[in-house]
């Protein structure tokens, strides 16, 4: 009976160690992504330059007419 309790305790400790290792791995992965964030491409949406050029062309056309 004592052997079964020892084995059950070993199984429980092993499973807890597995969950702790998975949690630590997920945390370190998130930290790595946060640290890499400045190296990623700029995600801001830029207004297309053609829009500004079209506005300038319309103003120039309106002035000449």
N, C-alpha and C positions, 0 to 999 in steps of 0.2 A: 504494500500500500504506500509505503514511504517512497518507493521508487517511482510509482505513478505520479505522486505529487511533485517529485523532483523533475520528472519529465515534463509535466504540465507547466511547471514554473519556467523551465527552459524554453518551452514553446512560446509562452506568453512574453517572456523577455525578448526572445528573438523577433517576434512580431512587433513589439514596441520599438525595438531597435530599427527594424525595417521602416516603420512609419516615421521615425525621427530622421533617418537618413533621407527618405523621400522629401520630407518637409525642408530639410536643410538644402537639398539639391534644388528644389523649386525656388527657395529664397535666393540662393546664389545665382540661379539663372535669371531671376528678375533683376538682381543687382547688376549682372553683366549687361543686360539689355538697357538698363538705365545709364550705365557708364558709356555704352556705345551710342547713345542717342545723339550727342552732338556730331558724330561722324556720319550720320545718315543724311540723306538728301533733304533739302529744304522743302517742307510740305506746305508752305503758304501758297495760296492760289494767286498767281500774278495776272493782272489784267493784260490782255493781249495788246501789243503795241499797235496793231492795225486799227484798233478802235480809236486811239488817240490820233493816229494819222488820218483816219476818215473824218474825224471832227475838224481837224486843221484844214483838210481839203475842202470840206463843206463851207467853212468860214471864208476861205480864200475865194471860192466860187461865188459866194454871196456878195463879197465886196466888189468883185469885178462886174456883176450884173446890175 
